[in-house]
Amino acid sequence: MSRQPHTQNVTTDAGEARITWVPASAPRSVLAVSHGAGGGIEARDLKALAAVLPGHGVTVALVEQPWRVAGKKVAPAPKTLDTGWRGLWPALTVPGLPVIAGGRSAGARVACRTAGELGAVAVLALSFPLHPPGKPEKSRADELLGTGVPTLVVQGGNDPFGKPDEFPPGSYTLAEVPHGDHGFAVPKRSGLTGERVMGILTEAVTGWLASLG
């Protein structure tokens, strides 16, 4: 594969998806990460990972779901998101490297739901939406607890979709971004800069990926 960032369109049963490859020079694994239901691969956390991880031997594949590629504003049902993810998975395995499935928010849920069947070696869940805001009784914890593979959750300390202390016990690892909301934005009073916040996030992810061996 090319060692320069490049895009690849992939036809799935949910429509045309797109992968933006950000290759490592000597890759040991691929991290495939998708966006949430309200944004794209320009999210600050995804951009930060794409900037940092290739230097640690991890090729980053930024995945755009078909609905985003088609220019739609609203994400489809979870079943359709899973269909798109399944359809592009073979393209993610072409480099012949172990693939870590990941995503932010709705994309994290997709990665969790499909990891076992697709053969992902691990899952990275950024801003996992444990429940809808204000509705803790509508828990999605079963998706997170059912991955069957090593899983890292990176969660903002003030995420309305689930604060770190709301998460149930489990075999996953949880890293907190202090004061962060669902998009990892922090208030000025926190004393943290946006750059430091992304540093906390990327350090947690690089350390966890290194621990996978």
N, C-alpha and C positions, 0 to 999 in steps of 0.2 A: 504493500500500500504506500501511497505518497506520504512523505514526512511533512508536508505542508498542510495547514488547515484546508479542508475542502468539504463540499457538500455532496450528498448522494440521495437521490429520490428513490423511494421504495414503494412499490404497489402492494397494498394490503386489501383485505376484504372490507375495510372501513374507508378506503380511499387512499390517496397518495400521501405517504408520510415522507419526512425528510430527516436525514442524519447529517449533522455537522461534525466532522471528525477533527479532533485536535490531537495529533499523534505525539507520543513520546518518542525520543530518538532510539531508545532501547527498551521497548515496552515489555512489561511482565504480565500486565492484565489490562482489561478494558473496563472502564466505568461508563455504563450507559445510563444517562439521566434524562428524565423528561420533566416538563413544566407542569404547572397547576392548571386549574380550571379558569383562572382569571388573568393569565399572562402567558408569556412565551419563554424562550431560552435566553432572553435578555435579562432575566431575573438576576439580581445581584449575587446571590449565592451560586447559581450555576456558572455565571461568568467568572467568579472567583476561583471555583474549582477548576475550570478550564484553563485558567491562567497559571495555577500552581501545580496541579497534579502531574502534567507531563514531565516536569522536572524531577519527579519522584518515580518515574518508570511506569506511569499509568496513562494510557491513551484514553482521552475523554470523548465520548460520543454523545453529543447533545441532540436529543430526539424531539422532533416536532410532530405532534399527533396530526392525523389527517384533517381534523376540523380547523386547526390553526393554519395548516398549509393552504386550505381552501378559503381562508380569510373570514371564517365565521367568528362571531363574537362570544358564543355560548357553547360550552363543552357539552357533548352528548352524554348519554347514560353510561354508568360504569361498565356495563357489558360491552358497549361499543368501544370504549377506551381499551379494554382488555383485548378486543379483536384487533385493533390497530397495533398494539404492542406485540401480540403474538405474530402478526404478519411481518413485522420488521425484524424480529429476533434473529432469523437466519442470517441476515446481513451483518448483525453485530458479532456473529461468531466467525466471520470470514477470516479475520486475522489469526485464528487458531489459538487464541489466548483465553484464559479464564475470564468470564464476564460477570461483573458485579452489576446487579440491577438496581437502579435508583430513580429517584424523582422527588419533586417537592409537592407537598399537599396532595391533590388528586393523583398526581404522578407517583407519589410514594405509595398510595393505596394500590395502584395498578401493579407496581413492582412487588409489593407484599403478596398480593393475591395470586400472582402467576409465577413466582420464583421457583417453586418446587417443580412444576410441570415443565418449565422451560430449561431447567438445568443451570440456573444462576448459582454461583458459588457463594454469594452473600447479597445482602440488601442494604442500601443506604436510603433512609427515610428522612427527608428534610421537611421540617414543619408538618409532621404527620397530623392530619386532622382527626384527632381522637373522637371528637363529637362536634356537631354544629354549635356555633356560639350560643351560649345560654341554655343549651340542652344536653347536659352531661348524661342524662338517662339514655340518650341515643348513641351509645358507645360503638365504636368500630374496632375495639381492642382485639376482637377475634382475628381480624385481618393481620394485625401486627404480630400476634402471638402464634399465628399459624404459618409463618414463612418456612420453617423447617431448616433454615440456614442461618449462619451468623448475621446479625442485624444490628445496625447502628441507627439510632434516632438522634437527630440534632434538632433541638426544640428551643424556641425562644422562651425566656422566663415569664413573659407576659402574653403568651399566645392565647387568644380567646377561643381557639379551636382545641385547646388542651394545654394547660400548664404542666411543667415537668412533674410536679408532685401529684398530679391527677393520674399519671400512668400507672397501670397495675404491675405487680411483680411479674417477671418473666426472664427468659434467657437472653434477651437482647441487651445491648449497651445503650445508655442514654447520656448524651452530652448536652449541657445547657448553655445557651447564649444568654448571658445576664441581661435582663430588661427587654429582650427582643420581642417584637410582635410577630405576627404570622409571616411577615416578609423580612424579618430580622432587622427592622428599623428600631432604633432606641431613642428615648427622649434625651434632650440635651442635659437634663439634670443627672443622667447616669454617669456623665464624665467620660463616656466611651465615644471614640470617633467611629465613623462608618468603616474606616480602614482597619481599626483594631477589632471591630466586631467580625469582619470577614476573616481576620487573622485567627481569631478564636475558633471560627468554624472550620477553616482549612486545616488548622493544626489538629483539631479533633479528628478530622477525616483522614489526614495523612498518617496520623499515629495508629488509627484503627486499621487502615489498609495494610500498614506494615506488620501489624500483629497477625494478620491472616496468613502470612508466610508466602 
